Amino acid sequence: MARDIMEKKLFIESIILLREIEDRRDFMEEEIGMDMSMYEEKFLQIIENLFKVHFNKEQFALIQYYLYKVPTIENWDGMIDLSDGKDMITVKFETPDQVWDVISSLNK
């Protein structure tokens, strides 16, 4: 398998798993009253550090936005506005696959 295909596959899988972790943490806090953030904090920090090694600041900020901000936005249309250096463009940003496409289009 080509390296770029493998990177995309692993990225998408990781984003899906991180979203599931966030959902589980929210459920456990809301339904059981158990705050898991204290236990998960260091693991998530390691994952974020690995993202920082591989992606530039802009790419990493978009990953964080997708993971932590997007789920809290009501009636979100799945689109974000980005600057291409000259103009603002609107791109789809609703799935891990679309997140990969957006961040891959940004120079490292």
N, CA, C and O atoms as CSV, one atom per row, in Angstrom:
chain,resi,resn,atom,element,x,y,z
A,1,MET,N,N,0.843,-1.175,0.000
A,1,MET,CA,C,0.000,0.000,0.000
A,1,MET,C,C,0.895,1.247,0.000
A,1,MET,O,O,1.887,1.305,0.726
A,2,ALA,N,N,0.543,2.218,-0.801
A,2,ALA,CA,C,1.326,3.449,-0.894
A,2,ALA,C,C,1.276,4.218,0.430
A,2,ALA,O,O,0.291,4.157,1.165
A,3,ARG,N,N,2.359,4.937,0.712
A,3,ARG,CA,C,2.481,5.667,1.989
A,3,ARG,C,C,1.353,6.672,2.190
A,3,ARG,O,O,0.803,6.768,3.287
A,4,ASP,N,N,0.997,7.429,1.142
A,4,ASP,CA,C,-0.044,8.442,1.289
A,4,ASP,C,C,-1.407,7.820,1.565
A,4,ASP,O,O,-2.214,8.388,2.300
A,5,ILE,N,N,-1.659,6.679,0.989
A,5,ILE,CA,C,-2.925,5.976,1.243
A,5,ILE,C,C,-2.946,5.456,2.681
A,5,ILE,O,O,-3.966,5.551,3.363
A,6,MET,N,N,-1.831,4.913,3.133
A,6,MET,CA,C,-1.734,4.416,4.499
A,6,MET,C,C,-1.898,5.559,5.506
A,6,MET,O,O,-2.601,5.407,6.505
A,7,GLU,N,N,-1.255,6.694,5.249
A,7,GLU,CA,C,-1.387,7.848,6.151
A,7,GLU,C,C,-2.828,8.312,6.242
A,7,GLU,O,O,-3.320,8.609,7.331
A,8,LYS,N,N,-3.506,8.376,5.110
A,8,LYS,CA,C,-4.915,8.793,5.109
A,8,LYS,C,C,-5.764,7.803,5.898
A,8,LYS,O,O,-6.596,8.207,6.710
A,9,LYS,N,N,-5.558,6.517,5.663
A,9,LYS,CA,C,-6.328,5.481,6.362
A,9,LYS,C,C,-6.119,5.575,7.873
A,9,LYS,O,O,-7.083,5.526,8.637
A,10,LEU,N,N,-4.866,5.709,8.303
A,10,LEU,CA,C,-4.568,5.796,9.734
A,10,LEU,C,C,-5.109,7.086,10.349
A,10,LEU,O,O,-5.582,7.081,11.486
A,11,PHE,N,N,-5.043,8.184,9.606
A,11,PHE,CA,C,-5.579,9.449,10.088
A,11,PHE,C,C,-7.087,9.333,10.315
A,11,PHE,O,O,-7.586,9.697,11.379
A,12,ILE,N,N,-7.800,8.832,9.329
A,12,ILE,CA,C,-9.258,8.707,9.429
A,12,ILE,C,C,-9.632,7.794,10.583
A,12,ILE,O,O,-10.534,8.113,11.358
A,13,GLU,N,N,-8.958,6.677,10.706
A,13,GLU,CA,C,-9.219,5.750,11.806
A,13,GLU,C,C,-8.968,6.430,13.156
A,13,GLU,O,O,-9.754,6.262,14.088
A,14,SER,N,N,-7.898,7.181,13.260
A,14,SER,CA,C,-7.560,7.867,14.513
A,14,SER,C,C,-8.596,8.922,14.862
A,14,SER,O,O,-8.982,9.046,16.025
A,15,ILE,N,N,-9.050,9.677,13.882
A,15,ILE,CA,C,-10.060,10.711,14.128
A,15,ILE,C,C,-11.376,10.077,14.583
A,15,ILE,O,O,-12.022,10.577,15.504
A,16,ILE,N,N,-11.765,8.998,13.948
A,16,ILE,CA,C,-12.988,8.301,14.356
A,16,ILE,C,C,-12.865,7.812,15.800
A,16,ILE,O,O,-13.790,7.977,16.595
A,17,LEU,N,N,-11.727,7.215,16.135
A,17,LEU,CA,C,-11.517,6.716,17.500
A,17,LEU,C,C,-11.485,7.855,18.518
A,17,LEU,O,O,-12.034,7.721,19.612
A,18,LEU,N,N,-10.855,8.964,18.173
A,18,LEU,CA,C,-10.821,10.101,19.099
A,18,LEU,C,C,-12.221,10.665,19.324
A,18,LEU,O,O,-12.555,11.056,20.442
A,19,ARG,N,N,-13.036,10.712,18.284
A,19,ARG,CA,C,-14.430,11.156,18.438
A,19,ARG,C,C,-15.198,10.193,19.349
A,19,ARG,O,O,-15.991,10.627,20.185
A,20,GLU,N,N,-14.964,8.899,19.187
A,20,GLU,CA,C,-15.620,7.904,20.041
A,20,GLU,C,C,-15.196,8.062,21.491
A,20,GLU,O,O,-16.020,7.921,22.395
A,21,ILE,N,N,-13.923,8.351,21.726
A,21,ILE,CA,C,-13.430,8.582,23.086
A,21,ILE,C,C,-14.129,9.790,23.694
A,21,ILE,O,O,-14.558,9.746,24.847
A,22,GLU,N,N,-14.245,10.872,22.921
A,22,GLU,CA,C,-14.931,12.077,23.413
A,22,GLU,C,C,-16.392,11.779,23.730
A,22,GLU,O,O,-16.906,12.218,24.759
A,23,ASP,N,N,-17.064,11.036,22.852
A,23,ASP,CA,C,-18.468,10.669,23.085
A,23,ASP,C,C,-18.609,9.826,24.349
A,23,ASP,O,O,-19.521,10.041,25.148
A,24,ARG,N,N,-17.702,8.868,24.525
A,24,ARG,CA,C,-17.745,8.010,25.716
A,24,ARG,C,C,-17.510,8.821,26.976
A,24,ARG,O,O,-18.190,8.623,27.983
A,25,ARG,N,N,-16.558,9.724,26.926
A,25,ARG,CA,C,-16.271,10.560,28.088
A,25,ARG,C,C,-17.484,11.418,28.446
A,25,ARG,O,O,-17.845,11.531,29.617
A,26,ASP,N,N,-18.108,12.020,27.437
A,26,ASP,CA,C,-19.309,12.832,27.678
A,26,ASP,C,C,-20.429,11.987,28.274
A,26,ASP,O,O,-21.095,12.417,29.216
A,27,PHE,N,N,-20.644,10.783,27.730
A,27,PHE,CA,C,-21.679,9.891,28.245
A,27,PHE,C,C,-21.425,9.528,29.702
A,27,PHE,O,O,-22.330,9.591,30.534
A,28,MET,N,N,-20.197,9.153,30.000
A,28,MET,CA,C,-19.884,8.733,31.366
A,28,MET,C,C,-20.061,9.878,32.356
A,28,MET,O,O,-20.480,9.660,33.493
A,29,GLU,N,N,-19.744,11.095,31.928
A,29,GLU,CA,C,-19.915,12.232,32.824
A,29,GLU,C,C,-21.383,12.583,32.997
A,29,GLU,O,O,-21.825,12.859,34.112
A,30,GLU,N,N,-22.145,12.577,31.906
A,30,GLU,CA,C,-23.550,12.957,31.964
A,30,GLU,C,C,-24.420,11.881,32.609
A,30,GLU,O,O,-25.279,12.201,33.431
A,31,GLU,N,N,-24.218,10.633,32.258
A,31,GLU,CA,C,-25.098,9.554,32.698
A,31,GLU,C,C,-24.672,8.907,34.015
A,31,GLU,O,O,-25.515,8.482,34.805
A,32,ILE,N,N,-23.368,8.833,34.246
A,32,ILE,CA,C,-22.869,8.132,35.423
A,32,ILE,C,C,-22.276,9.109,36.442
A,32,ILE,O,O,-22.127,8.774,37.617
A,33,GLY,N,N,-21.944,10.303,35.989
A,33,GLY,CA,C,-21.336,11.283,36.870
A,33,GLY,C,C,-19.857,11.039,37.100
A,33,GLY,O,O,-19.284,11.525,38.076
A,34,MET,N,N,-19.236,10.284,36.197
A,34,MET,CA,C,-17.816,9.964,36.329
A,34,MET,C,C,-17.019,10.770,35.317
A,34,MET,O,O,-17.234,10.641,34.112
A,35,ASP,N,N,-16.102,11.598,35.796
A,35,ASP,CA,C,-15.259,12.415,34.930
A,35,ASP,C,C,-13.990,11.643,34.587
A,35,ASP,O,O,-13.124,11.445,35.440
A,36,MET,N,N,-13.888,11.213,33.344
A,36,MET,CA,C,-12.758,10.394,32.896
A,36,MET,C,C,-11.590,11.235,32.385
A,36,MET,O,O,-10.530,10.691,32.076
A,37,SER,N,N,-11.769,12.545,32.292
A,37,SER,CA,C,-10.730,13.381,31.693
A,37,SER,C,C,-9.404,13.280,32.437
A,37,SER,O,O,-8.340,13.347,31.822
A,38,MET,N,N,-9.461,13.122,33.745
A,38,MET,CA,C,-8.241,13.003,34.527
A,38,MET,C,C,-7.431,11.766,34.099
A,38,MET,O,O,-6.201,11.803,34.074
A,39,TYR,N,N,-8.123,10.686,33.766
A,39,TYR,CA,C,-7.452,9.449,33.380
A,39,TYR,C,C,-6.979,9.475,31.929
A,39,TYR,O,O,-5.960,8.874,31.589
A,40,GLU,N,N,-7.721,10.168,31.086
A,40,GLU,CA,C,-7.433,10.162,29.659
A,40,GLU,C,C,-6.491,11.285,29.230
A,40,GLU,O,O,-5.927,11.229,28.137
A,41,GLU,N,N,-6.317,12.285,30.058
A,41,GLU,CA,C,-5.572,13.487,29.702
A,41,GLU,C,C,-4.189,13.198,29.118
A,41,GLU,O,O,-3.853,13.715,28.052
A,42,LYS,N,N,-3.402,12.400,29.781
A,42,LYS,CA,C,-2.029,12.138,29.316
A,42,LYS,C,C,-2.016,11.356,27.998
A,42,LYS,O,O,-1.164,11.598,27.143
A,43,PHE,N,N,-2.953,10.425,27.833
A,43,PHE,CA,C,-3.022,9.678,26.576
A,43,PHE,C,C,-3.368,10.611,25.418
A,43,PHE,O,O,-2.766,10.534,24.347
A,44,LEU,N,N,-4.340,11.488,25.643
A,44,LEU,CA,C,-4.730,12.427,24.597
A,44,LEU,C,C,-3.612,13.422,24.304
A,44,LEU,O,O,-3.437,13.842,23.161
A,45,GLN,N,N,-2.865,13.795,25.322
A,45,GLN,CA,C,-1.738,14.701,25.121
A,45,GLN,C,C,-0.671,14.058,24.237
A,45,GLN,O,O,-0.082,14.724,23.385
A,46,ILE,N,N,-0.425,12.775,24.438
A,46,ILE,CA,C,0.529,12.049,23.597
A,46,ILE,C,C,0.056,12.038,22.145
A,46,ILE,O,O,0.842,12.282,21.229
A,47,ILE,N,N,-1.223,11.757,21.940
A,47,ILE,CA,C,-1.777,11.727,20.586
A,47,ILE,C,C,-1.658,13.102,19.939
A,47,ILE,O,O,-1.265,13.215,18.777
A,48,GLU,N,N,-1.996,14.147,20.690
A,48,GLU,CA,C,-1.887,15.502,20.150
A,48,GLU,C,C,-0.434,15.850,19.819
A,48,GLU,O,O,-0.168,16.501,18.808
A,49,ASN,N,N,0.493,15.427,20.654
A,49,ASN,CA,C,1.906,15.674,20.377
A,49,ASN,C,C,2.349,14.993,19.082
A,49,ASN,O,O,3.127,15.560,18.315
A,50,LEU,N,N,1.859,13.789,18.844
A,50,LEU,CA,C,2.194,13.092,17.606
A,50,LEU,C,C,1.603,13.812,16.398
A,50,LEU,O,O,2.233,13.878,15.342
A,51,PHE,N,N,0.391,14.352,16.550
A,51,PHE,CA,C,-0.188,15.163,15.479
A,51,PHE,C,C,0.681,16.391,15.219
A,51,PHE,O,O,0.902,16.764,14.067
A,52,LYS,N,N,1.175,17.019,16.288
A,52,LYS,CA,C,2.005,18.217,16.143
A,52,LYS,C,C,3.310,17.899,15.415
A,52,LYS,O,O,3.824,18.738,14.675
A,53,VAL,N,N,3.842,16.708,15.616
A,53,VAL,CA,C,5.073,16.305,14.934
A,53,VAL,C,C,4.818,16.175,13.427
A,53,VAL,O,O,5.671,16.524,12.611
A,54,HIS,N,N,3.654,15.679,13.080
A,54,HIS,CA,C,3.366,15.373,11.674
A,54,HIS,C,C,2.733,16.540,10.909
A,54,HIS,O,O,2.975,16.692,9.712
A,55,PHE,N,N,1.932,17.359,11.582
A,55,PHE,CA,C,1.185,18.421,10.908
A,55,PHE,C,C,1.674,19.796,11.344
A,55,PHE,O,O,2.209,19.957,12.441
A,56,ASN,N,N,1.486,20.782,10.477
A,56,ASN,CA,C,1.847,22.146,10.848
A,56,ASN,C,C,0.767,22.747,11.764
A,56,ASN,O,O,-0.255,22.111,12.023
A,57,LYS,N,N,0.999,23.967,12.250
A,57,LYS,CA,C,0.084,24.578,13.222
A,57,LYS,C,C,-1.315,24.751,12.670
A,57,LYS,O,O,-2.295,24.497,13.371
A,58,GLU,N,N,-1.420,25.176,11.433
A,58,GLU,CA,C,-2.735,25.392,10.828
A,58,GLU,C,C,-3.492,24.070,10.683
A,58,GLU,O,O,-4.685,23.994,10.979
A,59,GLN,N,N,-2.797,23.043,10.231
A,59,GLN,CA,C,-3.417,21.728,10.101
A,59,GLN,C,C,-3.861,21.199,11.461
A,59,GLN,O,O,-4.968,20.680,11.604
A,60,PHE,N,N,-2.986,21.336,12.460
A,60,PHE,CA,C,-3.310,20.854,13.797
A,60,PHE,C,C,-4.508,21.608,14.379
A,60,PHE,O,O,-5.366,21.010,15.029
A,61,ALA,N,N,-4.563,22.908,14.145
A,61,ALA,CA,C,-5.700,23.707,14.635
A,61,ALA,C,C,-7.009,23.232,14.008
A,61,ALA,O,O,-8.038,23.191,14.682
A,62,LEU,N,N,-6.976,22.877,12.734
A,62,LEU,CA,C,-8.180,22.371,12.073
A,62,LEU,C,C,-8.586,21.003,12.617
A,62,LEU,O,O,-9.776,20.718,12.755
A,63,ILE,N,N,-7.618,20.167,12.922
A,63,ILE,CA,C,-7.916,18.858,13.522
A,63,ILE,C,C,-8.586,19.069,14.880
A,63,ILE,O,O,-9.597,18.434,15.178
A,64,GLN,N,N,-8.029,19.952,15.697
A,64,GLN,CA,C,-8.621,20.236,17.008
A,64,GLN,C,C,-10.026,20.815,16.855
A,64,GLN,O,O,-10.936,20.460,17.604
A,65,TYR,N,N,-10.192,21.699,15.892
A,65,TYR,CA,C,-11.506,22.290,15.641
A,65,TYR,C,C,-12.521,21.191,15.326
A,65,TYR,O,O,-13.625,21.186,15.870
A,66,TYR,N,N,-12.148,20.271,14.455
A,66,TYR,CA,C,-13.052,19.181,14.085
A,66,TYR,C,C,-13.379,18.277,15.277
A,66,TYR,O,O,-14.527,17.875,15.464
A,67,LEU,N,N,-12.370,17.967,16.069
A,67,LEU,CA,C,-12.572,17.039,17.182
A,67,LEU,C,C,-13.352,17.656,18.341
A,67,LEU,O,O,-14.225,17.007,18.918
A,68,TYR,N,N,-13.045,18.891,18.679
A,68,TYR,CA,C,-13.552,19.452,19.931
A,68,TYR,C,C,-14.594,20.555,19.766
A,68,TYR,O,O,-15.449,20.715,20.637
A,69,LYS,N,N,-14.550,21.310,18.689
A,69,LYS,CA,C,-15.492,22.413,18.507
A,69,LYS,C,C,-16.717,22.007,17.696
A,69,LYS,O,O,-17.849,22.298,18.083
A,70,VAL,N,N,-16.489,21.338,16.575
A,70,VAL,CA,C,-17.589,20.964,15.684
A,70,VAL,C,C,-18.717,20.217,16.400
A,70,VAL,O,O,-19.884,20.526,16.159
A,71,PRO,N,N,-18.418,19.251,17.267
A,71,PRO,CA,C,-19.531,18.533,17.912
A,71,PRO,C,C,-20.423,19.426,18.798
A,71,PRO,O,O,-21.537,19.033,19.146
A,72,THR,N,N,-19.944,20.599,19.154
A,72,THR,CA,C,-20.722,21.483,20.031
A,72,THR,C,C,-21.539,22.515,19.252
A,72,THR,O,O,-22.314,23.262,19.849
A,73,ILE,N,N,-21.377,22.566,17.934
A,73,ILE,CA,C,-22.072,23.561,17.120
A,73,ILE,C,C,-23.429,23.015,16.686
A,73,ILE,O,O,-23.517,21.994,16.004
A,74,GLU,N,N,-24.488,23.720,17.099
A,74,GLU,CA,C,-25.832,23.298,16.700
A,74,GLU,C,C,-26.117,23.749,15.271
A,74,GLU,O,O,-25.718,24.837,14.858
A,75,ASN,N,N,-26.808,22.900,14.532
A,75,ASN,CA,C,-27.219,23.198,13.154
A,75,ASN,C,C,-26.054,23.577,12.250
A,75,ASN,O,O,-26.185,24.439,11.381
A,76,TRP,N,N,-24.926,22.934,12.461
A,76,TRP,CA,C,-23.750,23.197,11.643
A,76,TRP,C,C,-23.963,22.630,10.245
A,76,TRP,O,O,-24.491,21.528,10.094
A,77,ASP,N,N,-23.558,23.371,9.233
A,77,ASP,CA,C,-23.800,22.952,7.851
A,77,ASP,C,C,-22.693,22.067,7.268
A,77,ASP,O,O,-22.779,21.649,6.114
A,78,GLY,N,N,-21.659,21.781,8.059
A,78,GLY,CA,C,-20.590,20.899,7.593
A,78,GLY,C,C,-19.564,21.580,6.711
A,78,GLY,O,O,-18.763,20.917,6.052
A,79,MET,N,N,-19.588,22.895,6.698
A,79,MET,CA,C,-18.676,23.658,5.846
A,79,MET,C,C,-17.818,24.579,6.709
A,79,MET,O,O,-18.243,25.021,7.776
A,80,ILE,N,N,-16.596,24.865,6.229
A,80,ILE,CA,C,-15.756,25.872,6.873
A,80,ILE,C,C,-15.220,26.808,5.804
A,80,ILE,O,O,-15.136,26.452,4.628
A,81,ASP,N,N,-14.861,28.003,6.230
A,81,ASP,CA,C,-14.261,28.978,5.339
A,81,ASP,C,C,-12.761,29.001,5.581
A,81,ASP,O,O,-12.306,29.076,6.722
A,82,LEU,N,N,-12.004,28.936,4.507
A,82,LEU,CA,C,-10.548,28.986,4.568
A,82,LEU,C,C,-10.040,30.054,3.621
A,82,LEU,O,O,-10.679,30.376,2.619
A,83,SER,N,N,-8.904,30.586,3.947
A,83,SER,CA,C,-8.252,31.530,3.056
A,83,SER,C,C,-7.219,30.788,2.232
A,83,SER,O,O,-6.425,30.014,2.766
A,84,ASP,N,N,-7.230,31.024,0.949
A,84,ASP,CA,C,-6.217,30.410,0.087
A,84,ASP,C,C,-5.065,31.378,-0.172
A,84,ASP,O,O,-4.254,31.167,-1.073
A,85,GLY,N,N,-5.005,32.433,0.625
A,85,GLY,CA,C,-3.965,33.443,0.475
A,85,GLY,C,C,-4.465,34.681,-0.243
A,85,GLY,O,O,-3.924,35.773,-0.065
A,86,LYS,N,N,-5.488,34.512,-1.048
A,86,LYS,CA,C,-6.065,35.636,-1.786
A,86,LYS,C,C,-7.555,35.784,-1.490
A,86,LYS,O,O,-8.042,36.886,-1.238
A,87,ASP,N,N,-8.260,34.678,-1.524
A,87,ASP,CA,C,-9.709,34.691,-1.360
A,87,ASP,C,C,-10.125,33.737,-0.249
A,87,ASP,O,O,-9.358,32.868,0.167
A,88,MET,N,N,-11.351,33.917,0.219
A,88,MET,CA,C,-11.952,32.963,1.149
A,88,MET,C,C,-12.664,31.905,0.318
A,88,MET,O,O,-13.388,32.220,-0.627
A,89,ILE,N,N,-12.450,30.653,0.683
A,89,ILE,CA,C,-13.146,29.560,0.007
A,89,ILE,C,C,-13.897,28.756,1.054
A,89,ILE,O,O,-13.455,28.646,2.197
A,90,THR,N,N,-15.016,28.203,0.669
A,90,THR,CA,C,-15.823,27.372,1.550
A,90,THR,C,C,-15.634,25.924,1.131
A,90,THR,O,O,-15.789,25.576,-0.039
A,91,VAL,N,N,-15.290,25.070,2.119
A,91,VAL,CA,C,-15.029,23.661,1.825
A,91,VAL,C,C,-15.818,22.766,2.777
A,91,VAL,O,O,-16.160,23.155,3.894
A,92,LYS,N,N,-16.094,21.558,2.298
A,92,LYS,CA,C,-16.776,20.568,3.143
A,92,LYS,C,C,-15.810,20.087,4.214
A,92,LYS,O,O,-14.634,19.845,3.944
A,93,PHE,N,N,-16.328,19.949,5.452
A,93,PHE,CA,C,-15.476,19.600,6.591
A,93,PHE,C,C,-16.286,18.788,7.608
A,93,PHE,O,O,-16.195,19.001,8.817
A,94,GLU,N,N,-17.077,17.857,7.081
A,94,GLU,CA,C,-18.034,17.147,7.929
A,94,GLU,C,C,-17.602,15.737,8.312
A,94,GLU,O,O,-18.057,15.205,9.325
A,95,THR,N,N,-16.738,15.132,7.520
A,95,THR,CA,C,-16.314,13.755,7.784
A,95,THR,C,C,-14.797,13.715,7.964
A,95,THR,O,O,-14.103,14.625,7.511
A,96,PRO,N,N,-14.276,12.687,8.611
A,96,PRO,CA,C,-12.816,12.561,8.713
A,96,PRO,C,C,-12.128,12.561,7.352
A,96,PRO,O,O,-11.025,13.088,7.214
A,97,ASP,N,N,-12.771,11.975,6.354
A,97,ASP,CA,C,-12.219,11.959,5.005
A,97,ASP,C,C,-12.094,13.383,4.450
A,97,ASP,O,O,-11.089,13.724,3.826
A,98,GLN,N,N,-13.113,14.203,4.682
A,98,GLN,CA,C,-13.073,15.595,4.225
A,98,GLN,C,C,-12.041,16.400,5.017
A,98,GLN,O,O,-11.371,17.268,4.457
A,99,VAL,N,N,-11.909,16.115,6.321
A,99,VAL,CA,C,-10.882,16.783,7.127
A,99,VAL,C,C,-9.509,16.468,6.543
A,99,VAL,O,O,-8.677,17.364,6.401
A,100,TRP,N,N,-9.268,15.210,6.205
A,100,TRP,CA,C,-7.991,14.823,5.606
A,100,TRP,C,C,-7.744,15.594,4.311
A,100,TRP,O,O,-6.648,16.106,4.083
A,101,ASP,N,N,-8.773,15.672,3.466
A,101,ASP,CA,C,-8.622,16.378,2.197
A,101,ASP,C,C,-8.247,17.848,2.424
A,101,ASP,O,O,-7.395,18.393,1.722
A,102,VAL,N,N,-8.887,18.478,3.405
A,102,VAL,CA,C,-8.607,19.889,3.674
A,102,VAL,C,C,-7.197,20.064,4.207
A,102,VAL,O,O,-6.440,20.888,3.694
A,103,ILE,N,N,-6.836,19.304,5.224
A,103,ILE,CA,C,-5.517,19.505,5.821
A,103,ILE,C,C,-4.403,19.078,4.879
A,103,ILE,O,O,-3.300,19.621,4.934
A,104,SER,N,N,-4.685,18.109,4.016
A,104,SER,CA,C,-3.670,17.688,3.038
A,104,SER,C,C,-3.438,18.748,1.984
A,104,SER,O,O,-2.366,18.816,1.383
A,105,SER,N,N,-4.442,19.571,1.760
A,105,SER,CA,C,-4.281,20.622,0.754
A,105,SER,C,C,-3.455,21.802,1.267
A,105,SER,O,O,-3.021,22.649,0.487
A,106,LEU,N,N,-3.243,21.849,2.575
A,106,LEU,CA,C,-2.449,22.907,3.172
A,106,LEU,C,C,-0.988,22.489,3.192
A,106,LEU,O,O,-0.678,21.343,3.520
A,107,ASN,N,N,-0.106,23.380,2.854
A,107,ASN,CA,C,1.321,23.044,2.848
A,107,ASN,C,C,1.809,22.752,4.240
A,107,ASN,O,O,1.371,23.377,5.206
A,108,LYS,N,N,2.714,21.806,4.347
A,108,LYS,CA,C,3.276,21.444,5.643
A,108,LYS,C,C,4.358,22.398,6.057
A,108,LYS,O,O,4.942,22.241,7.128
